[in-house]
Amino acid sequence: MTYDVIIVGGGHAGLEAALAAARLGAKTALVTQKLATIGTLSCNPAFGGPAKGGLVREVDALGGFCGQQADLAAVQCRILGESKGPAARSTRMLVNRLDYRNGAGEWARAQRGLTLVEGEAAEILTRDGLVSGLQLTDGRLLAGGALVLTGGTFWRARIHRGRESTPAGRVGEEPANFISLSLEALGHRLGRLSTCTAPRIQAPTVAVSGLEEQPGERQVRPFSTLHDQPRNLVSCWLTWTTPATHRIVAEGLKDSIFYSGFAPGAPPRYCPSIEDKVFHYPHRERHHVFLEPDGEGVIFPSGLPTGLAPEVQRAMLRSMPGLENAELAWPGYAIEYDFFDPRDLAPTFESLLVKNLFLAGQINGTSGYEEAAAQGLLAGLNAATRAGGGQPLILPRAQALTGVMADDLTGRGVTEPYRLFPSRAEWRLLLREDNADLRLSPLAEKLGLLDGERAARLRRKLQDMEMGRQLMAGAKITPAQSRDLRPELEANETTTAAELLKRPAARLADFLPLIPRLADLTPRAADSLEVEIKFSGYLRRQEEDVARLQRQEELPLPPDLDYAALNGLSGEVKEVLTTHRPATLGQAGRLPGLTPAALSVLAIWLKNKGEQDSGKPLP
C-alpha cells in the first residue's frame, strides 16, 4: 500500500500526528502494535497542570484531539496556581482512563483518510537520503512520502519491579525491538531514559475518613473551546507518607532499579520516584500523596511513582493514613527505554539526516502526555505538508509553548526526561492558557486544521472582546461610583472602567452593576479581556521585547555554515555550533556557552553575507 504519511505508534503523539495529517487531506496510515490500546494513558489518569494545561489548549487551538476527549472523559476539574497570576494559572483534569481510550479509538476509526494498521515497525526505508516507506516485522511493506515515529516508552523497553526485570513497553505489552536500531543505523544518536509509575490500589480497601477532601471546581473552563461546562463527578483525597513509610522505602532501596547498581537511563527530575524523595530528602518528615479515583474500581496514589518490589510497595502503602488495609490492584513499576537525541531534528521535528522523517513524543526525550500530543500534532502537520510539497511550519517561542518546547529540544537536547514549565518561556504572560485560541486558531484555520464550530467560536470571542474593550474604555466612573462597587476600588477622581480594572483587587465582574452589557460576553472572552486590560502595561512591554528580538530570532543560519572557518569564535563555541547546527541566530543565542560576543560575530557575518548577496549595504 502507498500512503502520503505513515505514523508509527498509537499513543498521544501518534494519534495527534495521524489525525492532523489526515485532516490536511494526506492519505495516512497509523501503525500500532495493538489497535485496542490506541490513546491509552500509561501512567497517571490526568491531563494538564503547570504549562501542560497550556499545551493541551494549544493542541485544541490547532484543531487537535486530546483536549476534547479529556473534557468528555473528565471526572474532576481543578485550577492550579490561581494565586500566582495568569501566566502560571493552569487547568488539570482527572479523567476516566477507559473512557478516554475508548474515545480515542473511536476518533481514529472515524477519521476520514486514516487507515489503521496493526503490526510492529521493523525498518525505515529510504532512497537517496529520503524516506520511501516502512517495513513491518511480518514482511509487509508500506510505501510513504513521509514517516512520523512516535514510539513512546516502547523502544527496546524493560519494566522493573525490584529485582524482577521483564521486556515490555507497558505491563502485558511487548516492546518494539527493531525500529530504534533502524533509526540508529541512519545516523541518529541513541540514549536510554527511565521513568516509573505508581501502584494502583483497590478502591474498597481505602478509608478516606479523616483525610482532607479535594472536590472539583465549577469555575474551571474545559480544555476545548467546543465545551462550556466542566465535569466534576468525584472527589480526591490527600494523605501523606510517614516516618514508617520512609524506613520501608529505605530498606527496599537495595532492590530498586535506581539504587541497586543497575545504572538505568536517567530518570525524570520533576516527577521523582518515592525512592528518590526518600534518598535525597532524608530531613523531610512526610510527602503529600493524592488519592485519585482511576476508574475500574482502583485508586491512583499520585506522588508515589516507584520501581520497588511489590511486597515493599504493599508495606509502604499500609504505613500511610487511610491506607492501613490497602490491597494492590497492581504494583507500580519502573521502565527504561530508548530515546533519540532531539538535536538531530529541526524545530519542525524533521530529521536533519533523513528528509521527510519526523520524530515526536517520548522518543525525543520528553515526559508527559501533553508534551507528546503537542509534538505529535506539529510533526504530523509538517509531515503532511512535506509530503504535499508545501512549506514547513515552525512555531516561534513567542507564539506558542509548543514552540518553546520544540526549540528547547532541538536546540539544547536533553540529559533527562524533559518537562515543560512556565518558567521555560521567556514571554509566558503572552503564552497563557486563556489566549491559546487567539494565538493559534487563526493559523490553524488558514492551514485547514480547524473545524467550523471552533472557527465560529473564535470569531464570537474576538467580537465579544472588542465590544468589552469599548464598553470598559467608554465607561466613566466617579469616585462615589467606584466606592459603591467595592470600597477598596475607590478612586480619587473620575476615571474609566478600564483604568480601574488595572487595580490588583479589581475583577471584571465588579463592573456589572454599571456596565450590565458585560454579562453578554462569553466566559472565555471575559477571561481573556480581563487579563488583557489588567496587565496591559506588562503585555505591551513583552510585545515590544518580542518585536525587538524577532528580527534577530528569525535571521536564518545556513545549515552548511563552516563555523570552524569563522574568525572571532572560540574553539568551544565553534564546537557547540557545529554540533547543534542552530537554524536561526536566535536559536544560536540559547545554546550553552554562546556569549553576546559570539552572537555579534554571527550577526556581522550574516550582515556581510546579505550585503554580498544583494550587492547593496544593509543597515
N, C-alpha and C positions, 0 to 999 in steps of 0.2 A: 504494500500500500504506500501511497505517496501523500505527504501532508505538507502544508506550509510551515507549521510549527509542531514540534514534538516536545511534550513536557514529561519529565521523569520524576515521579513522586506525587503522592496524593495527600500530602499534609497541607498546612496552611499556605506555604509558599507555592506549592504546586497547584493547588486549587485556584488561588487568585491569578496565577500566571495563565492557567488554561482558560479560565473564564474571560480574562481580559483579552487574550489573543483571539478567542472565538468571537467576542463582541465586536472586535475590529474587523471581522469578516475573514480571518485566516482559517483555513481548514486545519483543525487542531486535533492532536491525539494526546491523551493523558495516559501514561503508562504507570501502573502501580502494581505492587505485588499482590495486594488484596483489595478488590473493589469495595468490599464491605467495610473497610476501615478508612475510606476517604473522609477527611476532616476530623479524624479522631483527636481528642485533647489528651495528649500522652501524659501530662503531668497535672498541674492544678486545674480546677474547674472554673476558671475565671478569665475574663478579658479586661484589659485596662490597667490603670494605676499611673503613677507619675511618668509623663511622656508617652507611655504605652497607650493611654487613652487617646492622646493626640494622634498617634499613628493609626489607630482604628478609625478615628474620624476622617483622617486624610484618605485612607483606603475607601471609605464611603464617599467622600467628596469626589474621588476619581472614578466613581461608578462601581466600586468593589463590593465584595460579598460579606466579609466577616462581621461588620457592624450590624448589618440587617439581621443576620442569623443569631448573633449574640443577643440582640434585643428580643427576638422571638423565643429564644431558649432561656432567657434570664429568669432567675428565681429571687434575686436580690440585687438592688442597685444602691450605690453609695457614691458620695463625692469626697475625695481626699484632698488635703492641702487647702481647704477653703480659706483658712486664716492667713495663708502665705500670699494671697493675691492671685489675679487671673493668670499670670504666667505659670504658676505652679499648680493651679486648680486642675484636678483630673477626675475622670469618671472610672469607676470599677464596677463590673457586673459579674456576679456569681451566676453560672449557667448550669443547666442540666446537661451533662455531657452527652447522654444518649440522644436527647432532643437535638442538640447541636449537630452531632454526627449524622443523624438521620436526615436532617435538613440539608446538610452538605451533600450527601449522596443524591438527594432529590434534585438539587440545583444542578449538579454535574450531569445527571442523566437527562435533564430537561433542556440544557443549553444547546441551542441550535449551532451546528458547525463543530461540535465537540464529540469525538469518539473516545470511549473508554476502553483501554486495553489492559487486561490482567496479565502480568508477566514481570520478569526481572531483567533489567538492563544489563548487558554484558560488555558492549564495546561501542565507543563513539566512532562513527565512520566519517572520514574526511577525504577530501580530494583537493590537492594544491593549496593546503592551508585553510580550507573552507569546509564547514560541516556539510556532510552529504546525507547523513542518516544515523540510524541506531540499529544495532543487532541485539536481540534478546537471547537469554541463555538457552531457550529451546530452539534456536536457529532462525526464528522469524526475523525478517529484515523490514525496517520501516524507513523509507526514504523521506527526507525532510529538508526544507530550506533553512530552518533554524532549529536549535535544540536548547532547551532550558533544563538544567539539572537542579533538582531540589530534593536531596536525599534525607534531610533531617538528621536524626541520630542513627541512621541505619547502616551507614557505610562501614563495613568490617567491624561492626559493633559487638561489644560484650557487656552483659549486665553482671553485677557483682552484689552478692548478699553475704557479708562476712567473707569467709574464705571460698565460698562457692562462686564459681565463675562459669558463665554459660554464653555461647554465641547467640545473640538476639538483638533485634532493633527495638523491640518492645517486648514485654512479657508475652510469651506464646507466639511470637512472630519472628521469622527467620531474618538474619541480617542480609544486607546486599553486599556481596563479597567481591564483585568483579569491576563495577563501574569506576571506582576510585583508582584502581590500577590502570585502567584505560586513560583516565584523565592525567594521571601522573606520567604515563608514557608520552603524552603530548607536551610535557614540559612544565606542568603546573606543580607548584610546591605543596607538599602534603605535610600535615601535622596531626597530632592527637589532642583531643579535648575530652573533658568528662563533666558530668553533672549528676544529679540524683533527684529522686522524688520521694515524697513522704509515704508512709504506710496508709492504708485505709482501715477504718475501724467500723465494726458492726454497730450500726446506729442504736439498736436496742440496749447495748451494753454501756452506753454513755449516760451519765447522770448530770444534768445541767443545773439542777437546783443549787443555788449558792454561787453560780458563775455569773459573770456580767453578760447581759444580753446585748446584742448588737442588731437591732432591726434595720430594715431598709429605709431609704429616704424617698419621700414622694416628690420632692422638688428636682430630682435628677432628670436631665434631658437624656433621652435614649441616644445611643451612638449614631444611628442613621437618621438623616433628615426626613426619611419616609415615615418615621414613627414619632408619636407625640407623648405617649404615656409610658412611664417605667413600670416594670412588672416586679412587685415585691410579694413573694409568696412564703418566704421562710425567714427565720432569724438565725444569726450566727452567735457563737458564744466564745467568750475569752477565758482561757485558762493559762497556765504558766508552768515552766519547769521548776523543779525544786532541787535542793542540795542532793537529795537521794537520786534524782534523775541524773545529775552531773556525775555522781560517783559511778552509776551504772554505765554511763556512756564512756567515762574514762577507763573503766576496766575492760570495756569492749573494743577500745581503740586498736589493740594488737591484732584484731581480726578484721579491721576495716580496710578497704582498699586504699584509703587515703593515708593510713598510718602504719601499714604492715610491711612497708618496704617495697611494695609492688611498683611504685612510681607510675601512676596512670597519667593521662593527659591533664593539663591544667584545669582545675575546677573553677566555677564561677565565683568571683569575689563578692558579687552583690546578691547572691542567693546562696549563702553558705550552708553547708550541712550542719547538723547538730554536733557532729564530731568537731568541725572547725570552731563552732561557737564555744564549745567547752574547752578545747585545747588553747585557743587564742585569747579567751577572755575568762581566765580562771577566777578573777575577782568578782564576776557577775553572779549575784545570788539567784537570778532567775531570768528566763527569756519568755516573752509572750508567745502563746500559741493560739491561733484562731481556729475554732472548730466549725467547719463549713459543710453543710449538707451537700452531698455529692451524688444525689440520686441513687437508685438501685439499693436503697437501704444502708448506705455507708456514709461515713463522716471523713472528711479530708482535714487532717491537722496541719494547717498552713503554718510554716515555721519549723517543721521537723523533717526536712529532707535528710535522707540517711542512706548509707551503704552498710550499716551494721547487720550482724547476723539476725535472723528472725526472732530467735529466743531473746536476744538482747533488746530488740525493738519492743517486744511484748512487755518485758520487765520495765523498760523505760516509760512506756505509756502508763503503766499501772502505778507509777510513782508520782503522777500528776493529779491535781484536783479534778474531780468529775470523771476520771478515767480509771478509778481503782479496780473496776471489774471489766475493763476493756478487753474485747476479743478482736484479734486481727481478722479483717475481711481478706486482706492480702498484704504482705510486707512491702515496705519501700525497697528501693534498690538504687545502686549507682550504675551509671552506664558510661562507657568510653567509646569513642568513635572517631573516624577520620574527618578532618576538615581541610580545606584548601586555602592557601594564603590569598586573601582578597586583594592584595596589592598586584596580583596578576590580572586584575579586572579593571575596566574603565568604569566611571561613575554610572554608566548605564547597566552595569553588571555583565557586560560582554567581555569575553576573554580577550586579552591583549595578544594571545598566542595563536588562537584559532578563531577565525571570523565566523560570526553567526552562532557562536557557542556562548551560552549565558549560564551563570550560576546564581542561585538565590537561596536564602534561608540559613539554617544552622550549619550547612556545609561551608558557609562563608565565615564561620567563627562567631555567630551571634547566638543569643539565647532568647527564648520567648516566642509565643505565637504571633504577637503583634509585629515584632521586627521581621519575622519570616513572611507574614502576609504582605507587608508593605514592600519588601524586596521582591516578592513574587509578582506582585502587580506591575511594578516598574520593569522587571525583567521580561514579563510576558508581553507587555505592550511594545517594548523595544524589539523583542524577537519578531513579533508580527510586523512591525514597521520595517525591520531589516529584511525579512522575507519578501515583503512587498516592494522593496527598493526605496523606501522613504527615509526621512531624516530621523536620527535617534533623539530621544528626549532625555535631557539632564535637568534635574530639579536643583536649583541653586539653594545654598544653605539659608538664604534669607527668605525663601518662599515656602519651604516645607521641612518638617522634621525628618521626613524620608530623605530629603536632600542632605541634611546634616549627617544622617547615618551612612548614606552612600559615600559621601566624601570622607568621613572618618575611616570607613572600612578600606576603601580603595586607596586612600592617601597615606594612612598610618598603619594599616594592618592590625592584627590582634595578637596578644600573648595569652589571653584568657577569654572565655566566652563574653562577648560584647553585649552590653545592655545600654539602651538609650535612656538618658536622663535629661530633664530640662536644662541642667547646667552645661550640657554639651553644646547647646545652641547659643551663639553669641547674641542673637536678637530674639530671645524667647518670648518677649512681650508681643512681638509681631506674629509668633507661631503658636497662638493659643488654640485650645480646643474649640472655642466658640466660633472662630472665624475660619476653620478649615475649609468650609464650603465656599466662603468668599475668596479664599486664596487659590483654590484648586478646581472648583467645579466649572468655572468658565473655560479653563484649559481642557478639562475632560469633555465638555460639550463640543468644543472645537475638534477634538480628536475623534469623537464619535463613541466615547465610552459612557456617557451619561444618558440615563433613560429620561423619558419625557416628564415623568412625575417629579423626579428630583430637580430637573431643569426648571419646571414651573414653580416649585417651592423656593428655589434660589431667587427667581425673579420677584416673587412675593416678598421675600426677606429684604431684597435690595430696595424695593418700593417702600416697604414699611420703615426701613431705616432712614431713608431720605425724608419721609414725612415726619418721623420723630425728630430728626435734626432741625427741621424747620419749626416744629412746634416748640422745641426746647430753646432754640435761639431767639424766637419771636416773643416768648412769654416774659413779660416784665413783672418782677416780684418785688414788692415793697418790704421794708424791714418788718412791718407788722404781719404781713402775709408769711414771710419766712419763719417768723416766730410761731405763728399758728400751725405751720406744717410740722415743725419739731423745734423745741426750744434751742437745741444745740445747732440748728441751722440759721439762727438769727443773723441777719446781715445788717451792716451799719448804714447802707444806702441801697437804693433801688438797683437791682441787678437782673440779669437774665437767669432763667431756669438752668441753662447750660452751664453758666459760671457757678451757680450754686451747687450743681451736681458734682463739681470737682472737689468739694469738701469731703474729707475722709468718711464722715458719718452719713453722708447723703446716699440715698438709693433712688433709682428711677421711679420706683413705686410711690415714693414720698410725694411726688408731684401730681398724682392722680386727682386729688381734690381740686386743683387749679387748672389742670390740663386733662380733662376726662377722656379726650380722644386718644391718649396714650394707651388706654385699655384696648384699643383696636389693633395694636401691634401684636404680631405673633410672639410667643415667649422667646423663641430663638432670636428674633430681630431685636427684642427688648434687651436681651442679654448682651448682644454684641454692641448695640447702641450705647448702653450704659458704660461699658468698658472703653469704647471709643471716645466718649465725651470726658469721662472721669480721668482718663490717663492720656489725654490728647497731647499734652506737653512732652511726656516721655515717648509717646509713639512718634511724634514729629522728629524728635532728636534721633531716635533709632532709624527712622526712614532716611534722614539726612546722612547718617553714618553709612547706611547701606548704599545710598546713591554715590557717596564719595568713594567707597571701596569697590563698587561694582565695576568701575572702569578697569581697575587693576585685576579684579577677580576674573573677569571674562577674557583677559588677554591670553590667547592660546599659545602654548609652548609646543613646538614641533615634536612629534613622537620620536623622531630620529635625531634630535639635537645631540651633538657631541659635547657633553658637559666637560669632558676632560680637556678639551681644547680651549675652553673659555678662560681668559686671564682674569685674575682678581678673586677667584674662588679657592677656598682651602681644599686640600685633598679630602677631608672629611665631608664637606658639603658636596663636592663632586661625586663622591661615592653614594651619598644619600640620594641625590638627584638621579643618578644613573640607575640606582636600584628601584626607586619608586616611580620614576617617569611621570611626574605630575602633568595633568592635562592643561592646567592654566597656571598663571602666575599666582593667583590667589590660593590655589591648592598647594603650590610650592611653599607658600608662606606658612602653611600649617604643618609642614614636615618637621620632625625633630632636628634641631641643630641649624635650621635656616635662620640666619641673622638678618636684620634690616640691611646691613651692608651687602650681604649675598643677594638679597632681593633687588637691591639697586643695580647690581651688576647685570642681573637678568633683565630688569626693566630697560636699562640702557641698550643691551644687546637687541631687545625686541624693537626699541625705537629706531636704532640704526638699521635693522633689517627692514623695518617698514619704510624708511626713507629710501633705502636702496631699491625696494620693490616698486615703490610708487614714483621714484625719480624726483620727489619734492620733499622739503624738510617737514617734519611733524612737530607739533607743539610739545 
